[in-house]
Amino acid sequence: MSTISPNEIARLQVCLRRLLGSQGLTVNPPPRAGLSVELAVNGEVIGTLHRDEEEGEVSYNLNIVLLEEDLPPKA
């Protein structure tokens, strides 16, 4: 996996806000060197983004973590 540039972070935020329909979504640079770019909704980190470059083609992997304690009660 390769580093995500500040320009890519801004472009990913625009794309994800459009795709997921949430202006409260932010893509944040890593808090420290060597950590992942973070995806947050209304300030709460919900996942990470990773960049992959293979044979000259770039793709981004989004990993979203949902905790059971955040789910609504069982029916």
C-alpha positions, 0 to 999 in steps of 0.5 A, spaced: 500 500 500 502 506 498 501 513 501 495 517 500 497 525 498 493 531 501 490 532 494 487 525 493 484 526 500 481 532 498 478 528 492 476 522 496 472 526 500 468 529 495 467 522 491 465 519 498 460 525 500 457 524 493 456 517 493 454 516 500 450 522 500 453 525 507 456 532 507 458 530 515 463 525 512 470 527 512 477 524 510 482 525 515 490 525 514 493 520 518 494 522 525 501 520 525 506 518 520 505 510 518 498 510 520 492 510 515 487 515 512 481 515 517 474 516 514 469 520 519 462 521 520 460 527 524 467 527 527 466 519 529 472 515 525 468 509 522 474 506 518 480 507 514 482 508 507 488 505 503 491 506 496 493 501 492 497 501 485 498 495 481 501 495 474 500 503 473 492 503 476 491 506 482 485 504 487 482 505 494 480 500 499 475 503 504 474 499 510 468 500 515 468 498 522 461 497 525 461 495 533 455 491 535 454 496 541 452 501 536 447 497 532 440 498 534 437 493 539 435 486 537 427 486 534 
